[in-house]
Amino acid sequence: MSNSKKVLILGLFVDASAKKQNIRTSDDRIAFMFAQNGIEIITSSAASSKFKRLIETLGTLVRKKDQYDVAIVSLFGTWPSFLWQEFITRLLKLFNKKIILCIRGGSIPERIGSGASRFYTAIKRADKLVAPSSYFGLYFEQKGFDVNIIENPVNLSLYQFCKKEKIRPRIVWMRAFTDVYDPLMAVRVAKRLSEKYNDFEMVMAGKDGPVLQATKDLVKEYGLEDRIIFPGYINMQQKQVFAKDYDIYLCTNKIDNTPVSLTEFMQFGLPIVSVNVGGIPYMIEDNVNGLLVNAGDYEAMFNKITLLIEDQTLAQSIIKNAYSYVQRYDEKNVLKKWKELLHE
């Protein structure tokens, strides 16, 4: 990489004028990390509309083509995002630029498995492949591709570890209220916990979505209105407060790759009870740095939470191991890997 050239990072970034500036994408985290550590960058775009984002990105790519030699582009599984990537990478190749393609979409293996060979064409267009976990790394290496594993960066210094003397049935669930994150499973787990523990409480935090009302309806049906709160989107300061007041983090995702929320709450010191979908089993080893169940199995998740509460020695071991594991995501470690890749 020429020292006189900037690095072009294309994706979805935080709008500086937006109220919820703490919602950070992986692209935005990488760009911020580069900028803070002396790597000059060009970014695009912060537009929420996919069409507007495409237009802005293409404009940036063309107008500033003499300022960069290397472009970092994300590859997701959804069709609109895939088309966005196709337009971008084809134009980059036309300009004879180097492409680092970051494979991020948790649904990509499933789509490739159903015969979506277009993903292979997109991947072959890249000069370097990056995956945030060994989940994607191993998958694509088996397909004959060379993949660099570079974790999604997290500034761990922002997260204060909360020492838990005793794990109680106080649960944090935090994702958007969409079907892919299965908030209804969390409510079903909550019902079982409320039947066993008088001091059970849960916070369900996240952006509004199409399943929010159904989630609240199920809470009402189970009579849990006094046990479950819905604070909406929470920022870093609010996460810290909930991490201090609650004791277990719950993950019920139907599809995912490497959820940043897991790394956040490992650093906070909350033991994780999660489904074993996608890349999550490559982050969490059952009974070592977290507890795993099959997707949708709320009875098994209830049993795992009960195990944490009743076996405090196991709970403390999991917390310790998770804290040790999550250090690999710290910005200083991730930055070192990016610098090595860029200088190739």
C-alpha positions in Angstrom: 0.0 0.0 0.0 1.4 3.4 -0.9 1.9 5.6 2.1 0.6 8.6 0.1 -2.8 7.0 -0.6 -5.8 6.7 1.6 -7.9 3.6 2.2 -11.4 3.7 0.8 -14.0 2.1 3.2 -17.4 1.5 1.7 -20.4 0.6 3.7 -23.0 2.1 6.1 -21.8 4.7 8.5 -23.1 6.7 11.4 -24.9 9.9 10.4 -23.2 12.7 12.4 -26.6 14.5 12.7 -28.5 11.4 13.9 -29.7 11.3 17.4 -28.7 7.7 18.0 -25.0 8.0 17.1 -24.1 4.9 19.2 -25.5 2.5 16.7 -22.2 1.5 15.0 -21.8 -0.8 12.1 -18.7 -2.9 11.6 -17.6 -0.6 8.7 -18.0 2.4 11.0 -16.0 0.8 13.8 -13.1 0.0 11.4 -13.1 3.5 9.9 -13.1 5.1 13.3 -10.2 2.8 14.5 -8.2 3.6 11.4 -8.7 7.3 11.7 -7.8 7.3 15.4 -4.5 5.5 14.6 -3.1 7.5 11.7 -4.5 5.6 8.7 -6.0 8.1 6.3 -9.4 7.0 5.0 -12.2 7.9 2.7 -15.7 6.7 3.7 -19.2 6.4 2.1 -22.1 6.4 2.9 -24.3 7.4 5.9 -27.5 7.3 3.9 -30.3 5.0 5.2 -31.9 4.6 1.8 -30.2 1.8 -0.1 -30.6 3.6 -3.4 -29.2 6.9 -2.0 -26.4 5.0 -0.4 -25.5 3.4 -3.8 -25.5 6.7 -5.6 -23.4 8.4 -2.9 -21.0 5.5 -2.8 -20.5 5.5 -6.6 -20.0 9.2 -6.6 -17.3 9.0 -3.9 -15.6 6.1 -5.7 -15.4 8.0 -9.0 -14.6 11.5 -7.7 -11.8 10.4 -5.4 -10.4 7.5 -7.6 -6.9 9.2 -7.6 -6.8 9.3 -3.8 -6.9 5.6 -3.0 -5.5 2.3 -4.3 -7.2 -0.1 -1.8 -11.0 -0.4 -1.1 -12.6 -2.3 1.8 -16.1 -3.5 0.8 -18.6 -5.6 2.8 -20.4 -8.6 1.5 -23.8 -9.4 3.0 -26.4 -12.0 2.1 -29.5 -9.9 1.3 -30.2 -9.3 -2.3 -30.2 -5.4 -2.2 -26.9 -5.4 -0.3 -25.4 -8.0 -2.7 -26.4 -5.8 -5.7 -24.8 -2.8 -4.0 -21.6 -4.8 -3.6 -21.8 -5.9 -7.3 -22.0 -2.3 -8.6 -19.2 -1.2 -6.3 -16.6 -4.0 -6.9 -17.1 -4.1 -10.7 -16.4 -0.4 -10.9 -13.4 -0.7 -8.6 -12.0 -3.4 -10.9 -12.5 -1.1 -13.9 -10.4 1.5 -12.1 -7.8 -1.2 -11.3 -8.1 -0.9 -7.6 -7.3 -3.5 -5.0 -10.4 -4.9 -3.2 -10.6 -6.3 0.4 -13.9 -8.0 0.7 -15.3 -8.4 4.2 -17.7 -11.3 4.5 -20.3 -10.3 7.0 -23.8 -11.7 6.2 -24.7 -14.5 8.6 -27.1 -15.9 6.0 -24.4 -16.3 3.3 -23.6 -20.0 3.9 -27.3 -20.8 3.7 -27.7 -18.9 0.5 -24.6 -20.4 -1.1 -25.8 -23.9 0.0 -29.1 -23.3 -2.0 -27.1 -22.8 -5.2 -26.3 -19.0 -5.1 -23.1 -19.3 -7.2 -23.1 -15.5 -7.7 -21.4 -15.3 -4.3 -18.5 -17.2 -5.5 -18.1 -14.8 -8.5 -18.2 -11.9 -6.1 -15.6 -13.5 -3.8 -13.2 -14.3 -6.7 -13.3 -10.6 -7.7 -11.6 -9.7 -4.4 -7.8 -9.5 -3.9 -8.1 -10.3 -0.3 -10.9 -11.9 1.8 -11.6 -11.0 5.4 -14.0 -12.8 7.8 -14.6 -11.7 11.4 -14.6 -15.3 12.7 -13.4 -18.8 12.0 -17.0 -19.7 11.2 -16.8 -18.0 7.8 -13.0 -18.6 7.5 -13.3 -22.4 7.7 -16.4 -22.4 5.5 -14.8 -20.6 2.6 -11.4 -22.3 3.1 -13.2 -25.5 2.4 -14.4 -24.0 -0.8 -10.8 -23.2 -1.9 -10.5 -19.6 -0.8 -7.8 -18.0 1.3 -9.4 -16.1 4.2 -7.9 -13.7 6.7 -9.5 -13.8 10.1 -9.8 -10.3 11.5 -12.3 -9.8 14.3 -14.8 -6.9 14.5 -13.0 -4.3 16.6 -14.4 -3.3 20.0 -12.9 -0.6 22.2 -13.0 -2.7 25.3 -11.7 0.2 27.5 -15.2 1.7 27.2 -16.8 -1.3 29.0 -16.4 -1.5 32.8 -16.3 -5.0 34.1 -19.0 -5.6 36.7 -18.0 -8.2 39.3 -20.9 -10.5 40.1 -20.7 -12.1 43.6 -23.8 -14.1 42.9 -25.7 -14.8 39.7 -29.4 -14.0 40.0 -32.4 -14.5 37.6 -32.0 -11.0 36.2 -31.7 -11.2 32.5 -30.7 -8.8 29.7 -31.9 -9.3 26.1 -30.7 -6.7 23.6 -31.4 -6.8 19.8 -33.8 -5.2 17.3 -37.4 -6.5 17.6 -37.4 -8.5 14.4 -38.1 -12.2 13.8 -34.4 -13.0 13.0 -33.6 -12.2 16.7 -36.6 -14.2 18.0 -37.6 -12.1 21.0 -40.6 -14.4 21.5 -38.3 -17.1 22.5 -36.9 -14.8 25.2 -40.4 -14.2 26.5 -41.1 -18.0 26.7 -37.9 -18.4 28.7 -39.0 -15.6 30.9 -42.3 -17.3 31.7 -40.5 -20.5 32.9 -38.1 -18.4 35.0 -41.0 -16.4 36.6 -42.6 -19.7 37.6 -39.4 -20.8 39.4 -37.9 -17.6 40.8 -39.9 -14.9 42.6 -37.1 -12.4 42.0 -36.9 -12.9 38.2 -36.7 -9.7 36.1 -35.7 -9.1 32.5 -34.9 -6.1 30.3 -35.6 -6.4 26.6 -33.8 -3.5 24.9 -33.4 -2.6 21.2 -34.8 -0.8 18.3 -38.5 -1.0 17.5 -39.3 -3.6 14.8 -42.2 -5.6 13.3 -42.2 -8.1 16.2 -42.3 -5.6 19.1 -46.0 -5.6 19.5 -46.2 -9.4 19.3 -43.5 -9.5 22.0 -45.5 -7.2 24.2 -48.7 -9.1 23.6 -47.0 -12.3 24.7 -45.7 -10.6 27.8 -49.2 -9.5 28.6 -50.6 -13.0 27.9 -48.1 -14.5 30.4 -48.8 -11.8 33.0 -45.2 -10.6 33.0 -45.8 -6.9 32.6 -44.3 -6.2 36.0 -41.3 -8.5 35.4 -40.1 -7.3 31.9 -39.3 -3.8 30.9 -38.8 -2.3 27.3 -36.5 0.7 27.4 -36.1 0.9 23.6 -32.7 1.5 22.1 -30.0 1.9 24.8 -26.7 3.7 24.4 -23.4 2.8 26.0 -24.1 4.5 29.3 -27.4 2.6 29.6 -25.8 -0.7 28.7 -23.3 -0.1 31.5 -26.2 0.5 34.0 -28.1 -2.6 32.9 -24.8 -4.7 33.0 -24.4 -3.6 36.6 -28.0 -4.3 37.7 -28.6 -7.5 35.8 -26.6 -10.8 35.8 -27.1 -12.9 32.6 -27.1 -12.0 28.9 -29.5 -13.9 26.7 -29.1 -14.4 22.9 -32.0 -15.9 20.9 -30.9 -15.1 17.3 -32.1 -17.4 14.5 -29.2 -16.3 12.2 -26.0 -14.5 13.1 -22.3 -14.4 12.4 -20.2 -12.8 15.2 -22.6 -10.6 17.3 -20.9 -7.6 18.8 -23.4 -7.8 21.7 -21.8 -11.0 22.9 -18.3 -9.4 23.0 -19.8 -6.4 24.8 -21.5 -8.4 27.6 -18.5 -10.8 28.0 -16.4 -7.7 28.7 -19.1 -6.3 31.1 -18.8 -9.6 33.0 -22.2 -11.1 32.3 -22.3 -14.9 31.6 -23.9 -15.6 28.2 -26.6 -18.1 27.5 -27.1 -18.3 23.7 -28.5 -20.3 20.8 -25.8 -22.2 18.8 -26.6 -20.8 15.3 -24.2 -19.5 12.7 -20.8 -18.3 14.0 -21.8 -18.2 17.7 -20.4 -21.7 18.5 -17.1 -20.5 17.1 -17.2 -17.8 19.7 -18.7 -19.7 22.6 -17.6 -23.1 23.9 -20.4 -24.7 25.8 -19.8 -24.8 29.6 -16.4 -23.0 29.1 -17.0 -19.4 28.2 -20.8 -19.5 27.9 -23.7 -21.9 27.6 -25.4 -23.0 24.3 -28.8 -24.4 23.3 -30.5 -25.2 20.0 -32.4 -22.4 18.3 -35.9 -22.1 19.5 -35.4 -24.5 22.5 -36.7 -22.2 25.2 -37.0 -25.1 27.7 -33.2 -25.9 27.3 -32.4 -22.2 27.7 -34.4 -22.1 30.9 -32.5 -25.1 32.2 -29.1 -23.5 31.3 -30.0 -20.3 33.1 -31.1 -22.4 36.1 -27.7 -24.2 36.0 -25.9 -20.8 36.1 -27.9 -19.7 39.1 -27.6 -22.9 41.0 -23.9 -23.6 40.2 -22.1 -20.4 41.1 -18.7 -22.0 40.7 -19.6 -22.8 37.0 -20.9 -19.3 36.6 -17.7 -17.6 37.9 -15.6 -19.9 35.7 -17.6 -19.0 32.6 -17.3 -15.3 33.4 -13.5 -15.5 33.8 -13.0 -17.5 30.6 -15.3 -15.2 28.6 -13.4 -12.1 29.8 -10.1 -13.7 28.7 -11.5 -14.8 25.3 -13.0 -11.4 24.4 -9.6 -9.6 24.6 -8.9 -10.8 21.0 -11.5 -8.3 19.9 -9.8 -5.3 21.4 -9.0 -2.5 18.9 -5.2 -2.7 19.5 -5.2 -6.4 18.5 -7.5 -6.0 15.6 -5.6 -3.0 14.3 -2.4 -4.9 14.2 -4.0 -7.5 11.9 -5.4 -4.8 9.6 -2.1 -3.1 9.3 -0.4 -6.3 8.3 -3.0 -7.0 5.7 -2.9 -3.5 4.2 0.9 -3.6 3.9 0.7 -6.7 1.9 
